[in-house]
Amino acid sequence: MKIAIFEIDEPHKRPFERLASRHWVRSTEARLSEQNVEDFHWAEIISVFINSRIDDSVLEKLPSLKMITTRSTGFEHIDLVACEKRNISVCHVPGYGENSVAEHVFALLLTISHRMLAATKRTKSGHFSPEDLIGFDLAGKTLGVIGAGAIGRRVIEIAYGFSMRVIVHDIAETPDSERGKPTSIMGFDELLAEADIISLHLPLTAQSKGLFSSDVFARMKHGAILINTARGGLVDNEALIHALNTGQLFAAGLDVVEDEALLIEEAELVCGVDCARRDLEISSRARTLLNMPNVVATPHSAFYTHEAMQRIADTTIESIESFVHGTPINLVFNSKQNTA
């Protein structure tokens, strides 16, 4: 099979060398986009990450494509309707980073609670004093977890280690953590009113997009903290900026932001004169948010550990080989032609 692997840098290519003994493989650090898709017109299988946007305009230029595998759990960057129309199977990585992402939640939270950015900056400048750097304990605080899948459950377990009270809102009722601690399942509005800290662990869907709006922030406990390591589109940037400016939220820890792809396009200088005014306004709001003094932000790197990257590679390779042998796994959408 002819395989194209996108958004992969040199250190992470090595595991995929296993494919080269049986397939023709080409890899690139670039995202797959309308600008470069014609260079890969020959591809029968493609592997992408979350910054590639796979829609009908891209797929029409890949006439031989049989399978897409995304090296992520989420797949909102892939137009499944367009894939179904073209009989293209889509696979994902169901789980790989529950430890990595859950630990990152607390890295963000501890950075806020212990004033780590300000403390580090002050200390490195030679001012060795804790004056005005008073923080707060996590012990005794109420953590609201919205979405109790694998990552959400791991967050709950870690929270108990900090002696936090945990409350949960999820579509399906979630059992107590493996440690047997009491976890309160409650409605969305009840959680908003009680939680000192809210951590988001939802997929991005038509129903969850923009869930955290001005109205929702107004219903949150005054002075609460929002942590988002899930998907940027769950939160309206403009509403979040307002909530942070007014003190309705004390702080936010963000590994993702709404429309973060526009920030990536800016960084890659692929936007240029083709950027619509609306896109520029959206990316400007995102930059404003990330530069706020009460925001701790990372560049969608919560998953990015050696262990998680190895699991992603192993699962992706297994998905490709299983598809080629006619026994596809990890399917989001299965075409009728699920063999090479």
C-alpha positions as a Markdown table, in Angstrom:
| # | Residue | x | y | z |
|---|---|---|---|---|
| 1 | Met | 0.0 | 0.0 | 0.0 |
| 2 | Lys | 1.0 | 3.6 | -0.6 |
| 3 | Ile | 0.9 | 5.4 | 2.8 |
| 4 | Ala | 1.3 | 9.1 | 3.5 |
| 5 | Ile | 1.9 | 10.2 | 7.1 |
| 6 | Phe | 1.3 | 13.9 | 8.0 |
| 7 | Glu | 2.2 | 16.1 | 11.0 |
| 8 | Ile | 5.1 | 13.9 | 12.2 |
| 9 | Asp | 8.5 | 15.2 | 13.1 |
| 10 | Glu | 11.8 | 13.4 | 12.8 |
| 11 | Pro | 12.0 | 11.9 | 16.4 |
| 12 | His | 8.5 | 10.3 | 16.0 |
| 13 | Lys | 9.0 | 8.8 | 12.6 |
| 14 | Arg | 11.0 | 5.8 | 13.8 |
| 15 | Pro | 8.1 | 3.6 | 15.0 |
| 16 | Phe | 6.5 | 3.9 | 11.5 |
| 17 | Glu | 9.7 | 2.5 | 9.9 |
| 18 | Arg | 8.1 | -0.9 | 10.6 |
| 19 | Leu | 5.6 | -0.2 | 7.8 |
| 20 | Ala | 8.3 | 0.5 | 5.2 |
| 21 | Ser | 9.2 | -3.2 | 4.9 |
| 22 | Arg | 5.7 | -4.0 | 3.6 |
| 23 | His | 4.5 | -0.7 | 2.2 |
| 24 | Trp | 5.6 | 2.4 | 0.3 |
| 25 | Val | 5.7 | 5.2 | 3.0 |
| 26 | Arg | 6.3 | 8.9 | 2.8 |
| 27 | Ser | 6.1 | 11.2 | 5.8 |
| 28 | Thr | 6.1 | 15.0 | 6.3 |
| 29 | Glu | 5.8 | 17.5 | 9.1 |
| 30 | Ala | 3.2 | 19.4 | 7.2 |
| 31 | Arg | -0.5 | 19.3 | 7.8 |
| 32 | Leu | -2.6 | 17.9 | 5.0 |
| 33 | Ser | -4.5 | 20.8 | 3.3 |
| 34 | Glu | -5.8 | 22.0 | 0.0 |
| 35 | Gln | -2.4 | 23.6 | -0.6 |
| 36 | Asn | -0.4 | 20.4 | -0.6 |
| 37 | Val | -2.9 | 17.6 | -1.2 |
| 38 | Glu | -2.0 | 17.2 | -4.9 |
| 39 | Asp | 1.5 | 16.2 | -3.9 |
| 40 | Phe | 0.0 | 13.1 | -2.3 |
| 41 | His | -2.6 | 12.2 | -4.9 |
| 42 | Trp | -1.2 | 8.7 | -5.0 |
| 43 | Ala | -2.0 | 7.9 | -1.3 |
| 44 | Glu | -4.1 | 4.8 | -0.5 |
| 45 | Ile | -3.8 | 5.3 | 3.2 |
| 46 | Ile | -3.2 | 8.5 | 5.1 |
| 47 | Ser | -2.3 | 9.1 | 8.7 |
| 48 | Val | -3.1 | 12.6 | 10.1 |
| 49 | Phe | -3.2 | 14.5 | 13.3 |
| 50 | Ile | -5.7 | 17.1 | 14.5 |
| 51 | Asn | -4.4 | 20.0 | 12.5 |
| 52 | Ser | -5.2 | 18.5 | 9.2 |
| 53 | Arg | -8.6 | 19.3 | 7.9 |
| 54 | Ile | -10.1 | 16.5 | 5.8 |
| 55 | Asp | -13.1 | 17.7 | 3.9 |
| 56 | Asp | -14.6 | 17.0 | 0.5 |
| 57 | Ser | -12.3 | 19.5 | -1.3 |
| 58 | Val | -9.3 | 17.5 | 0.0 |
| 59 | Leu | -10.7 | 14.1 | -0.6 |
| 60 | Glu | -11.6 | 14.8 | -4.2 |
| 61 | Lys | -7.9 | 15.1 | -4.9 |
| 62 | Leu | -7.1 | 11.7 | -3.3 |
| 63 | Pro | -8.7 | 9.4 | -5.8 |
| 64 | Ser | -7.0 | 6.2 | -4.6 |
| 65 | Leu | -7.7 | 6.8 | -0.9 |
| 66 | Lys | -9.1 | 3.8 | 1.0 |
| 67 | Met | -8.4 | 4.6 | 4.6 |
| 68 | Ile | -7.7 | 7.6 | 7.0 |
| 69 | Thr | -6.3 | 7.0 | 10.4 |
| 70 | Thr | -6.1 | 9.9 | 12.8 |
| 71 | Arg | -3.5 | 9.7 | 15.5 |
| 72 | Ser | -6.0 | 11.1 | 18.0 |
| 73 | Thr | -9.1 | 10.1 | 19.9 |
| 74 | Gly | -11.2 | 13.0 | 18.5 |
| 75 | Phe | -12.0 | 13.1 | 14.8 |
| 76 | Glu | -13.9 | 16.3 | 14.3 |
| 77 | His | -11.3 | 17.4 | 11.8 |
| 78 | Ile | -12.5 | 14.7 | 9.4 |
| 79 | Asp | -15.7 | 15.1 | 7.4 |
| 80 | Leu | -17.3 | 11.6 | 8.0 |
| 81 | Val | -20.1 | 12.3 | 5.6 |
| 82 | Ala | -17.6 | 13.0 | 2.8 |
| 83 | Cys | -15.7 | 9.8 | 3.7 |
| 84 | Glu | -18.9 | 7.7 | 3.6 |
| 85 | Lys | -19.8 | 9.2 | 0.2 |
| 86 | Arg | -16.4 | 8.2 | -1.1 |
| 87 | Asn | -16.3 | 4.8 | 0.6 |
| 88 | Ile | -13.3 | 5.7 | 2.8 |
| 89 | Ser | -12.8 | 4.0 | 6.2 |
| 90 | Val | -11.8 | 6.1 | 9.1 |
| 91 | Cys | -9.9 | 4.9 | 12.2 |
| 92 | His | -8.8 | 6.7 | 15.4 |
| 93 | Val | -6.8 | 6.0 | 18.6 |
| 94 | Pro | -9.5 | 5.2 | 21.2 |
| 95 | Gly | -7.2 | 5.7 | 24.2 |
| 96 | Tyr | -3.6 | 6.6 | 24.7 |
| 97 | Gly | -3.3 | 9.6 | 27.0 |
| 98 | Glu | -5.5 | 9.3 | 30.0 |
| 99 | Asn | -2.4 | 9.5 | 32.3 |
| 100 | Ser | -0.7 | 12.2 | 30.3 |
| 101 | Val | -3.7 | 14.5 | 30.0 |
| 102 | Ala | -5.0 | 13.9 | 33.5 |
| 103 | Glu | -1.5 | 14.8 | 34.9 |
| 104 | His | -1.5 | 17.9 | 32.8 |
| 105 | Val | -4.8 | 19.0 | 34.3 |
| 106 | Phe | -3.1 | 19.1 | 37.7 |
| 107 | Ala | 0.0 | 20.7 | 36.2 |
| 108 | Leu | -2.2 | 23.6 | 35.0 |
| 109 | Leu | -4.1 | 23.7 | 38.3 |
| 110 | Leu | -1.0 | 23.7 | 40.5 |
| 111 | Thr | 0.6 | 26.4 | 38.4 |
| 112 | Ile | -2.5 | 28.6 | 39.1 |
| 113 | Ser | -2.9 | 27.6 | 42.8 |
| 114 | His | 0.8 | 28.1 | 43.7 |
| 115 | Arg | 1.4 | 31.1 | 41.4 |
| 116 | Met | 4.2 | 29.2 | 39.7 |
| 117 | Leu | 4.7 | 31.5 | 36.7 |
| 118 | Ala | 5.0 | 34.6 | 38.7 |
| 119 | Ala | 7.1 | 32.9 | 41.4 |
| 120 | Thr | 9.5 | 31.4 | 38.8 |
| 121 | Lys | 9.9 | 34.7 | 36.9 |
| 122 | Arg | 10.5 | 36.6 | 40.2 |
| 123 | Thr | 13.1 | 34.1 | 41.4 |
| 124 | Lys | 15.0 | 34.0 | 38.2 |
| 125 | Ser | 15.1 | 37.8 | 38.2 |
| 126 | Gly | 17.0 | 37.7 | 41.5 |
| 127 | His | 14.1 | 38.8 | 43.8 |
| 128 | Phe | 14.0 | 35.9 | 46.3 |
| 129 | Ser | 10.8 | 36.8 | 48.2 |
| 130 | Pro | 7.4 | 35.2 | 48.5 |
| 131 | Glu | 5.7 | 38.6 | 49.0 |
| 132 | Asp | 2.3 | 38.8 | 47.1 |
| 133 | Leu | 2.7 | 35.2 | 45.9 |
| 134 | Ile | 0.2 | 33.7 | 48.3 |
| 135 | Gly | -1.7 | 30.8 | 46.8 |
| 136 | Phe | -4.3 | 28.2 | 47.9 |
| 137 | Asp | -4.5 | 24.5 | 48.7 |
| 138 | Leu | -6.3 | 22.0 | 46.5 |
| 139 | Ala | -7.2 | 20.0 | 49.6 |
| 140 | Gly | -10.9 | 20.6 | 50.5 |
| 141 | Lys | -11.7 | 22.3 | 47.2 |
| 142 | Thr | -14.6 | 20.9 | 45.1 |
| 143 | Leu | -13.5 | 19.7 | 41.6 |
| 144 | Gly | -16.3 | 19.4 | 39.1 |
| 145 | Val | -15.5 | 16.9 | 36.3 |
| 146 | Ile | -17.6 | 17.3 | 33.2 |
| 147 | Gly | -17.2 | 14.1 | 31.1 |
| 148 | Ala | -16.2 | 10.9 | 32.9 |
| 149 | Gly | -14.6 | 8.8 | 30.2 |
| 150 | Ala | -11.1 | 7.4 | 30.6 |
| 151 | Ile | -9.4 | 10.8 | 31.1 |
| 152 | Gly | -12.1 | 12.1 | 33.4 |
| 153 | Arg | -12.0 | 9.0 | 35.6 |
| 154 | Arg | -8.2 | 9.4 | 35.9 |
| 155 | Val | -8.6 | 13.0 | 36.9 |
| 156 | Ile | -11.0 | 11.9 | 39.6 |
| 157 | Glu | -8.5 | 9.4 | 41.0 |
| 158 | Ile | -5.7 | 12.0 | 41.1 |
| 159 | Ala | -8.0 | 14.5 | 42.7 |
| 160 | Tyr | -8.7 | 12.2 | 45.6 |
| 161 | Gly | -4.9 | 12.1 | 46.2 |
| 162 | Phe | -5.1 | 15.8 | 46.8 |
| 163 | Ser | -8.0 | 15.3 | 49.3 |
| 164 | Met | -10.4 | 17.1 | 47.0 |
| 165 | Arg | -14.2 | 16.7 | 46.9 |
| 166 | Val | -15.2 | 15.5 | 43.5 |
| 167 | Ile | -18.5 | 16.0 | 41.7 |
| 168 | Val | -19.3 | 14.7 | 38.2 |
| 169 | His | -21.7 | 15.5 | 35.4 |
| 170 | Asp | -21.8 | 13.0 | 32.5 |
| 171 | Ile | -24.4 | 11.8 | 30.0 |
| 172 | Ala | -24.1 | 8.3 | 31.5 |
| 173 | Glu | -23.9 | 7.7 | 35.2 |
| 174 | Thr | -20.3 | 7.0 | 36.2 |
| 175 | Pro | -19.3 | 4.5 | 38.9 |
| 176 | Asp | -17.2 | 5.5 | 41.8 |
| 177 | Ser | -13.5 | 5.6 | 41.1 |
| 178 | Glu | -11.4 | 2.5 | 41.5 |
| 179 | Arg | -10.2 | 3.8 | 44.9 |
| 180 | Gly | -13.8 | 3.5 | 46.2 |
| 181 | Lys | -14.1 | 7.1 | 47.1 |
| 182 | Pro | -17.5 | 8.8 | 47.1 |
| 183 | Thr | -18.2 | 10.6 | 43.8 |
| 184 | Ser | -21.4 | 12.7 | 43.5 |
| 185 | Ile | -23.2 | 12.5 | 40.2 |
| 186 | Met | -25.2 | 15.6 | 39.6 |
| 187 | Gly | -26.9 | 17.8 | 37.0 |
| 188 | Phe | -25.1 | 20.4 | 35.0 |
| 189 | Asp | -26.5 | 23.5 | 36.7 |
| 190 | Glu | -25.9 | 22.0 | 40.2 |
| 191 | Leu | -22.3 | 21.3 | 39.3 |
| 192 | Leu | -21.8 | 24.8 | 38.0 |
| 193 | Ala | -23.0 | 26.3 | 41.2 |
| 194 | Glu | -20.9 | 24.1 | 43.6 |
| 195 | Ala | -17.6 | 23.6 | 41.9 |
| 196 | Asp | -14.5 | 25.6 | 42.8 |
| 197 | Ile | -12.8 | 24.2 | 39.8 |
| 198 | Ile | -14.3 | 22.7 | 36.6 |
| 199 | Ser | -12.3 | 20.4 | 34.4 |
| 200 | Leu | -13.7 | 19.6 | 30.9 |
| 201 | His | -13.4 | 16.1 | 29.4 |
| 202 | Leu | -16.0 | 16.1 | 26.6 |
| 203 | Pro | -15.8 | 15.4 | 22.9 |
| 204 | Leu | -16.6 | 18.2 | 20.6 |
| 205 | Thr | -19.9 | 17.6 | 18.9 |
| 206 | Ala | -22.7 | 19.8 | 17.5 |
| 207 | Gln | -24.3 | 19.7 | 20.9 |
| 208 | Ser | -21.2 | 20.5 | 23.0 |
| 209 | Lys | -19.8 | 23.2 | 20.7 |
| 210 | Gly | -19.7 | 26.5 | 22.5 |
| 211 | Leu | -21.2 | 24.9 | 25.6 |
| 212 | Phe | -19.4 | 27.3 | 27.9 |
| 213 | Ser | -21.0 | 30.5 | 26.9 |
| 214 | Ser | -21.7 | 33.8 | 28.8 |
| 215 | Asp | -24.8 | 32.3 | 30.2 |
| 216 | Val | -23.0 | 29.2 | 31.6 |
| 217 | Phe | -20.1 | 31.3 | 33.0 |
| 218 | Ala | -22.7 | 33.5 | 34.8 |
| 219 | Arg | -24.2 | 30.4 | 36.5 |
| 220 | Met | -20.8 | 29.2 | 37.7 |
| 221 | Lys | -19.6 | 29.8 | 41.3 |
| 222 | His | -18.1 | 33.3 | 41.5 |
| 223 | Gly | -14.3 | 33.1 | 41.4 |
| 224 | Ala | -14.1 | 29.6 | 40.1 |
| 225 | Ile | -11.4 | 28.2 | 37.9 |
| 226 | Leu | -11.9 | 26.6 | 34.5 |
| 227 | Ile | -9.5 | 23.9 | 33.2 |
| 228 | Asn | -9.8 | 22.8 | 29.6 |
| 229 | Thr | -7.6 | 20.0 | 28.2 |
| 230 | Ala | -10.4 | 18.6 | 25.9 |
| 231 | Arg | -11.4 | 20.7 | 22.9 |
| 232 | Gly | -11.1 | 24.4 | 22.4 |
| 233 | Gly | -14.5 | 24.6 | 20.7 |
| 234 | Leu | -16.3 | 23.7 | 24.0 |
| 235 | Val | -15.6 | 27.2 | 25.2 |
| 236 | Asp | -16.6 | 30.5 | 23.6 |
| 237 | Asn | -13.4 | 32.6 | 23.7 |
| 238 | Glu | -15.2 | 36.0 | 23.9 |
| 239 | Ala | -17.4 | 34.8 | 26.8 |
| 240 | Leu | -14.3 | 33.4 | 28.6 |
| 241 | Ile | -12.4 | 36.7 | 28.2 |
| 242 | His | -15.3 | 38.5 | 29.7 |
| 243 | Ala | -15.7 | 36.1 | 32.7 |
| 244 | Leu | -12.0 | 36.5 | 33.4 |
| 245 | Asn | -12.0 | 40.2 | 33.1 |
| 246 | Thr | -15.0 | 40.7 | 35.4 |
| 247 | Gly | -13.7 | 38.3 | 38.1 |
| 248 | Gln | -16.6 | 35.8 | 37.6 |
| 249 | Leu | -13.7 | 33.4 | 36.9 |
| 250 | Phe | -10.6 | 33.7 | 39.0 |
| 251 | Ala | -8.4 | 32.0 | 36.4 |
| 252 | Ala | -8.3 | 29.5 | 33.5 |
| 253 | Gly | -5.8 | 26.7 | 32.6 |
| 254 | Leu | -6.0 | 26.0 | 28.9 |
| 255 | Asp | -4.3 | 23.4 | 26.8 |
| 256 | Val | -6.8 | 24.1 | 23.9 |
| 257 | Val | -8.6 | 27.2 | 22.7 |
| 258 | Glu | -11.4 | 27.8 | 20.3 |
| 259 | Asp | -10.3 | 27.9 | 16.6 |
| 260 | Glu | -6.7 | 27.1 | 17.5 |
| 261 | Ala | -6.1 | 26.0 | 13.9 |
| 262 | Leu | -6.1 | 29.7 | 13.0 |
| 263 | Leu | -3.3 | 30.3 | 15.4 |
| 264 | Ile | -1.4 | 27.5 | 13.7 |
| 265 | Glu | -2.0 | 28.9 | 10.3 |
| 266 | Glu | -0.8 | 32.3 | 11.4 |
| 267 | Ala | 2.4 | 30.7 | 12.8 |
| 268 | Glu | 3.0 | 28.9 | 9.5 |
| 269 | Leu | 2.3 | 32.0 | 7.5 |
| 270 | Val | -0.1 | 30.1 | 5.3 |
| 271 | Cys | -3.0 | 32.5 | 6.0 |
| 272 | Gly | -1.6 | 35.6 | 4.3 |
| 273 | Val | -4.0 | 37.6 | 2.2 |
| 274 | Asp | -6.4 | 34.8 | 2.0 |
| 275 | Cys | -7.4 | 35.1 | 5.6 |
| 276 | Ala | -10.9 | 36.4 | 5.9 |
| 277 | Arg | -11.5 | 39.4 | 8.3 |
| 278 | Arg | -13.6 | 37.1 | 10.5 |
| 279 | Asp | -10.7 | 34.7 | 10.8 |
| 280 | Leu | -8.3 | 37.4 | 11.8 |
| 281 | Glu | -10.8 | 38.7 | 14.4 |
| 282 | Ile | -11.2 | 35.2 | 15.8 |
| 283 | Ser | -7.4 | 34.6 | 16.0 |
| 284 | Ser | -7.0 | 38.0 | 17.6 |
| 285 | Arg | -9.4 | 37.0 | 20.4 |
| 286 | Ala | -7.5 | 33.8 | 21.0 |
| 287 | Arg | -4.2 | 35.7 | 21.3 |
| 288 | Thr | -5.9 | 38.2 | 23.7 |
| 289 | Leu | -7.1 | 35.2 | 25.8 |
| 290 | Leu | -3.7 | 33.5 | 25.9 |
| 291 | Asn | -2.0 | 36.7 | 27.0 |
| 292 | Met | -4.3 | 37.4 | 29.9 |
| 293 | Pro | -2.5 | 37.5 | 33.3 |
| 294 | Asn | -4.9 | 35.0 | 34.9 |
| 295 | Val | -4.6 | 32.4 | 32.1 |
| 296 | Val | -2.1 | 29.6 | 32.1 |
| 297 | Ala | -1.8 | 28.2 | 28.6 |
| 298 | Thr | 0.0 | 25.4 | 26.8 |
| 299 | Pro | -0.1 | 24.6 | 23.1 |
| 300 | His | -2.3 | 21.5 | 22.9 |
| 301 | Ser | 0.5 | 19.5 | 24.5 |
| 302 | Ala | -1.2 | 17.7 | 27.3 |
| 303 | Phe | -1.0 | 14.4 | 25.5 |
| 304 | Tyr | 2.6 | 14.9 | 24.5 |
| 305 | Thr | 4.7 | 12.4 | 26.5 |
| 306 | His | 7.0 | 9.7 | 25.3 |
| 307 | Glu | 4.7 | 7.0 | 26.6 |
| 308 | Ala | 1.6 | 8.4 | 24.9 |
| 309 | Met | 3.4 | 9.0 | 21.6 |
| 310 | Gln | 4.5 | 5.3 | 21.6 |
| 311 | Arg | 0.9 | 4.2 | 22.3 |
| 312 | Ile | -0.3 | 6.4 | 19.4 |
| 313 | Ala | 2.2 | 4.9 | 17.0 |
| 314 | Asp | 1.6 | 1.3 | 18.0 |
| 315 | Thr | -2.2 | 1.7 | 17.7 |
| 316 | Thr | -2.0 | 3.5 | 14.4 |
| 317 | Ile | 0.3 | 0.8 | 12.9 |
| 318 | Glu | -2.0 | -1.9 | 14.2 |
| 319 | Ser | -5.0 | -0.2 | 12.6 |
| 320 | Ile | -3.2 | 0.1 | 9.3 |
| 321 | Glu | -2.1 | -3.5 | 9.2 |
| 322 | Ser | -5.5 | -4.8 | 10.3 |
| 323 | Phe | -7.2 | -2.8 | 7.6 |
| 324 | Val | -4.8 | -4.1 | 4.9 |
| 325 | His | -5.5 | -7.7 | 6.1 |
| 326 | Gly | -9.3 | -7.2 | 6.0 |
| 327 | Thr | -9.9 | -7.1 | 9.7 |
| 328 | Pro | -10.2 | -3.4 | 10.5 |
| 329 | Ile | -10.1 | -2.2 | 14.1 |
| 330 | Asn | -10.5 | 1.1 | 15.9 |
| 331 | Leu | -13.1 | 2.2 | 13.4 |
| 332 | Val | -15.0 | 5.5 | 13.4 |
| 333 | Phe | -16.5 | 4.7 | 10.1 |
| 334 | Asn | -16.2 | 1.5 | 8.1 |
| 335 | Ser | -16.4 | 1.6 | 4.4 |
| 336 | Lys | -17.8 | -1.3 | 2.4 |
| 337 | Gln | -14.4 | -1.9 | 0.9 |
| 338 | Asn | -12.5 | -2.5 | 4.1 |
| 339 | Thr | -9.6 | -4.4 | 2.5 |
| 340 | Ala | -6.9 | -3.3 | 0.2 |
